[in-house]
Amino acid sequence: MKVLVIGASGRVGQKLTSKLLEADHQVVGTTRKDEKLFEANNYSQIALDLEKSAEDLSSEIPSGVEAVYFVSGSRGKDLLNVDLHGAIKSMQAAEMAGIKRFVMLSTIYSLQPTAWDTSADLYDYMIAKHYADQWLIKNTDLDYTILQPGSLTENAGTGEVELKVQEHGENPIEDVAEVLFGLLDLKSSFKEVISMRSGDTPIKNALANL
């Protein structure tokens, strides 16, 4: 498939893009960086500015893109323009471009405000993700999947997870990228919100059991 990865230079985005390239997908990555992130023949790169209008973003999406991953994040620096409004405009742009498949990286409890710690540093981030996720579910006709991991860690991936969990847990970035990769054309994940944490089930098996 031809896949657009919005946020290809991020911690999750780089690992996800690498996996897609290794599987011979044609990947278009977005980044604010000037240097090319990957030298693979099946990789190209655009500087998609999420502060632009949805119409402008749509016009910059290369022709033939069949799926969009939104794994971009400001890490607290610009929650409204990137994590909230940027995400929503990306959804709108995808629909304008005739793209149906949209995979969103979110966070556990994003749709459960009663589970938030209002005194925590991540409280504003949770609000941004909540309304972006709500928009994707209620205001688009996209074949979406929302992946909700708990805390991301730099630990080595284990290749084993639990999906559709209720409890918060840690998630090595490698495992999050592997789950995202496996969701690409997995029809059982369409129109689904999937929480995850490290566990005892091999990722392929966990995805197959959705």
N, C-alpha and C positions, 0 to 999 in steps of 0.2 A: 504494500500500500504506500501511497504518498501521504506522509504524516507531518503536520505542523506541530512543533514543540515550542510553546510559548514559555520562555524561561529556561532555555537550554543551557545557560551558563551557571545555573544554580546548583546546589548540592545534589538535589534529586534529579534535576534536569540533565546534568552531564551524564550521570549513570544510566538514566533512561534512554537518552539519545544513543549512547554507546551500545546498549542492548538492541535497540531498533536497527542500528546500522549493521551489527553483527548478524542479524536475521535477514539482511538484504532488503529491508524496507528503504524507500527513498525518503530521507528526512530533511525538512526545512527547519532549521533552528533559529530562534530569535534571541538576540542579546544586544546590550548596549556597548559591548566591547568591540574594538576595531579588529582585533586579530581573529582569524578563523579558528573556531574551537576544535574542529575535526578535519583531517585531511582526506577522509574517505571519499571515493568517487561518487558515492550515493548520498553525499551530504552537501547542502547549500545553506546559506545563512542570510537573514535579513535583519535590519534594525527596526523592529516594530515598536513604535512609540505609543504606549498605552494611554497617554494623555490626549491623543488625537481622537477624533470622532469615530463612531462605529463605521460610518460610511468610508472614511479614509482608511481605517484598518482593513476593511473588507477589500478595498481596491488594491491593497498591498499584498494580500494573500495570493501566492502563485496559483495558477490554474492547475487543476487536477488533484488538489489536496482532498483527501477522503476522510481524514480524521484530524481532530485537534486535541492536544493535551494542554491544559492550563496548569503549569507547575511553577508559575512565577510567584514571587512574594517579595515584599519590601523589607521583611524582617523588622517590622515595626517603624520603618523610616517614612513610609508614605502609604498608610493603610487605606485611605480613602481613594486615592488615585490609582493604586495598583491592585491591592487585595480585594477591594470592593468594586469601584467603578470600572477599573481596568478589566476585571474579570467579566463584568456584565457586558461591557462593550465588545469583548472578545466573543461572547456568546452571540450577540447581535450580529457581529461581523461574519461569524461562521454561517449563520442562517442566511444572511444576505448573499453569501458566496455559494449557497446551495449545499453546504456541508451538513450532514446529519449527525455524525459521531463526535461526541465531545466528552472528554474525560477530565474531571476536575480533581485536583489534589486539595483536600480540605484538612480538617482536624477533628478528632473525636469530640463528641458532644456539641458540634457546631449547631445542630438543630435542636439542642436541649438546653435552653437558657437556664433552667432551674438547676443544672449541674455546674454552672459556672461559678468560679470564685471571684466575686466582684472586687476584691481587694488585690487580686493578682496582677502582675505586670502584663499578662496576656489578655486581660479583659477586653480592651479595645480591639485586639486582633480577633477575638471570638465574635464580637459584634459584626465586624467586617465580613468574616467568613459566613456567619449566619445569614446575612441578607443576600450575599452573593449566591449561596447555595439555594436559598428560598427562591430567588429569581430564576435560577436554572430549572428548578422543579416546576414552578408555577407559571412562568411567563415565557417559556420556550417550547418548541416542538422537537427539540433535539433528542437524539438517542443518547442520553447522558448516563454516565456513571460518576458518582461522587465517592472518592476513597477517603476514609477518615482514620488515619493512623493516630496513635498517641504521640508521645515524645519521640522526636527523631534523635538518634545517636550516631556517633562516628564508629561504633563498634563494628567488627566484621559481621557480615550477614551470616545467618544460620541456615537460610533456605527453608525455614519452618515457621509457620504462622498460625494464628487463629483468626477467622473472619466472622463478621456479624457478632462481635463481642459487645458486652455491656460495660465492661470494666476498662479503665485506662491502663495502658502498659507502654513499655518502651518498644521502639522499632528501629533496628539498624537501617540506615538509609539505603543500603544495598538491597534489603528485602522489600522496602517500599517501592523501589524502582522495578524490581522483579515482578511484583504484583501489578503495578501499573502496566508494565509490558504485556503481561498475560491477559489484561483486560481489553486490549486493543479491539479485537473483533469478537469478543466473547458475548454472544447474544443473551445468555442468561444473566448478564450483568447490566443489560440495557434498562434504563429507568429505575436503577437501584442505587441505594445509599449503603455503602459497605464499610463498616468499621473494622479495624484490624489492630493486632498487637503480636508480639513474638509468641510462639507456641510450639506445638509438637507435631503439626501436620505439614508435610511437604507442600510447598506453594502450589505446585501443579495439581495435587490432590484437593487442596482447599478450594481452588478455583473451579475444579471439575464438579465439586459438590454444591456449588451455588444453586 
